[in-house]
């Protein structure tokens, strides 16, 4: 029984990741699903920490090397340790950075409002990437925070929870909704064992009431994203000192985290729309590149 006016306790992927990463916000259904996943994939807690480290590193790269000053953290999950959240890392590198958080988990949404929205440079949207990026980027809070003429980076740390059809059109939607271009940082839990992946997908779809995409191999992820993927996803591993979990899997690893930072080719400007600004060159690009 839940308190009067509270939403029912349901399992969400954000809550599962919180428990896997050693957090304390996950409710009982999330913890139950997390234990199910650990039973199938003992590496899961370490992979959750790899995913967290990947996003931290991606924020640093995007702000320092690509001059990004606007970040959209989709499916942000529960707040992590103070000082290590996306907006805090971004502000430490460039005080004028703006950060928009989005999560469909009502508990994560309210926690984000209390913990993250510390100034006018942050905003929080109650929406998830599983329904498409447009519900996030076209939200009034996003419109009020983000400048459409500036390049924006979108963080998608948990592509495994995004359906194929949403992921397949993600880069096209970003090109349409972000006229000045930008970047997509994508993380994906993966395993090269098809039978294990099928068992995990079945268990997660049941435990999360169908709110699950699928584990994808590197080839499957590249196949879903298509030719727009400018950088091949590569296995990501956090430094050993970054890991802090009570779980210690035995035996060889059975899973991996794939990560990639992809430059988004902006769509052609529509009549009356502000011209795109010059973007910092992407990897391997000559200086002076502008969004087309």
N, C-alpha and C positions, 0 to 999 in steps of 0.2 A: 504494500500500500504506500502510495506516495503522498507527500503533503498536499494540502488543498491548493489548487492552482498550478501545481508543478506538472511538467510534461511527464509521460510515462517513461520508465527506465528502459531504454533500448540500447542494443549494441551498435556502435558506430566505429568506423575504421580509425577515426581520430582518437577515440578512447582506447582502442586496441593498441595503437602505436604509443600512446602515452604510457600504458602499462608495460609494454615491451621495453620502452626506453627508460624505465625506472621512475616514472612519474607517479603521482598520488591522486590524480583527478578522476581516473576511470571508474565507472560504476560497475556493479556486480556483473551484468551481462557482458560488458566489455572485457572484464577480467576472465570470464568463462571462455569467451571466444579466443582470447589471447592464449590461454592455456591449451586450447584445442590446436591452435596453430603451432605452438611450441612442440606439441606431441608429434606433429607431422614434420615440422621443420625446426629442429633444435637450434639452428643458426638465427632464428627470427629476432631475438633480442639484439644480437650484434648487428644484424642488418638494419634494424630500426635506428641504431646509433650511427651506422654508416650514412643512412639517409639524412639524419639531422646534420651530420658533419658536412655532407655534400651541399646542403642548402646554405650553411654558414659560409663555406668556401665560395659558392656561386655568388652570394651577395657581395663578398669582398672583391671577386673578380669583376663583376658587373659594374660596381661603383668605381673601383680604382682604375681598371684597365679600359673600360668602355664608356666611362663618363655618365652612367645611368643615374638619374636623380629621382626617378619614380619607379616604385616596385609594387606589384600586385602579388600577394602571397595567397594563392588559391588553395583551399583545403588546408588551412594553416594548422588546424589541430589545437591542442591545449597549449597554454603558455609554457615555455621552458624556463630555465633558470634566468633570473634577472641579469641583464647584461648580455645575454646570448640570443635574444629574439631578433628577428629580422630588422625591425626599425631601429633597435639599439645598435646593432652592428653597422647599419647604414649611416646612422647619425654620427657614430664615432669616426667614420671615414669622410663624411661630407654632411655638415650640419643642416644643409638645405634639402636633404632627401625627404620625399614623401612616401608613405607606406599605406597601402590598402590591404587589409586582411579580409578573408572571406572563408566562411565555414558553414555547412548546413547543420551541423550538430548544435542544438540550441544551447547546450551547456558550454561548449567551446565558444560560441558566439558571445554569450554573456560574460564569460571569463575574459575574453579578449577586450570587451568594452571596458571592463574594470581595470585590466592590467596594462593594455597596450595603448589605448587612446589617451595618451598623456598630454597631447598638445594638438594644435590645429593641423599638424603635419601627419596625423594618423587618422584613419577611419576604419570602421568595421562593417561588413555586409553579411547579412544572414542568407547565404546562398552557397551552393556547392558546384564544383566543376562537373559533376556527373550529369547535370542538366545543361551543360554548355557554358562557354565563357561569356556569352552575351548577357546572361542574367547578372553577372558580376560587373562587367565593364559598363553596362548601360544602367546600372542602379543609380538613383539620384545621389547617393553618397559618393560614388565613384566620380560622377560628373562634377560634383562640387569640389573634390579633392584634386583630381588629376587634370593637368593641362594637356589638351589634345595635340598641341604643337610640339610637345617634348617627347623624346623616345622613352619608352616604358619597358621594363623587364617584368615578365610574368613567371612566377615560380610555381611549378606543379611537382611537389615532392613525392606524390603517391599515385603514379599513373596506373598502378595495378587496380585501383578502385574506380577507374574511369572506363566506361564501356568503349568498345572498339569504334562505334559510329561517332561518338563524341570526340575521341582522340584523333580519328582520321580527319576531321574537319577543323581541328584546333588551330593549326597554323594558318589555314585560309581565313578563319574567323578573326584571328589576331591581326592578320594583314588588313582585313576590312575595318576592324574597330580601332586599330592603332595606326592612324594615317602617317605618323612620322617614323614608323618602323619600331624596332626594339629587339628584345631577346626573349627566348623561352628557355628556362632551366627545368629540365625534366628528369625525375628520378623514377625508377621502375624496379620493383622486386622481381627476381628472375630465378629460374632453375632450369638446368639442361636435362632434367629427368621428366619426360612427358607424363608418365604415369603418376609421379608425385605431384606435378603441377595440376593434373586433373583432380586428384584427391583434395588438394588444397583449395582449388577453385570451388569444388562442390561444397566443402565444409564452410568456406567463407560466405558463399552465396546464401547458404542456409542460415548461418549464424548472424549475418548482417541483413537478413530479410531481403535478399536480392540486390542490395546496394553494393555491388562488387563488379569489377571488370574481369580481369584475368591476369595470371602470371604470364609474362611473355619472355621468350628468348630474345637475344639481340636481333636475330633475323626477323622475328615476328614483330618486334617493336618498330624496326626500320620499315617493314612491309606495311604496317598500319599507317605510319606517318607519311610514307611515300617519298617522292623526290624532293619535297620541300625541306626534308631533314638535311641540313648543311653539314652537320658534324656527326660522325658515327658514334653511337652510344658506347661507352667504355666502362668496364668494371670499376667501381669506386670502393676504396677501402680507407676507412679512417685510420689515422695513426694510432698505434696501440695505446698511447697514453690518453687518447680521447675516450676510450671505452670505460664505462663504469656501469656494470650490471651484476646482479647477483646470480644470473644464469651463466653457466659455463658449459657450452655444448661439447660433447665428446665425439671423437672421430673426425673424419675429413668434412669440410664444409659441403653442404648440399645446395646452398643457395648463394646468390650474389645480388649486389645492387648495381644497376646500370644507370649511368648519368650522362647527360649531354647538355651543352649550352648551344642553342641554335639561334642564328640571326634571322629575324623575321623580315622578309621583303615586303615593304609597305605597298598597299594597293594604290592605284592611280588616284590622284586627288579629284574629288567631285567639284563641280562648279560652285564657287562661293566658299569652298573650304580653304583654310589657311595653308599656305605652302609649307611643306615639311622642312624641318631644320636639318643642318648637316649633322651626320652621325659619326661617332668615333669609328675608325676602321675596324672591321671584324678580323678574326684570325686569317692571315694570308691575304688580306685586302690592301690595296695601295691607299695611302692617305688621301683625304679629300673626297672620300665616297659620300654620296648623299642618298637618301631614300628616294626611290623612284615611284 
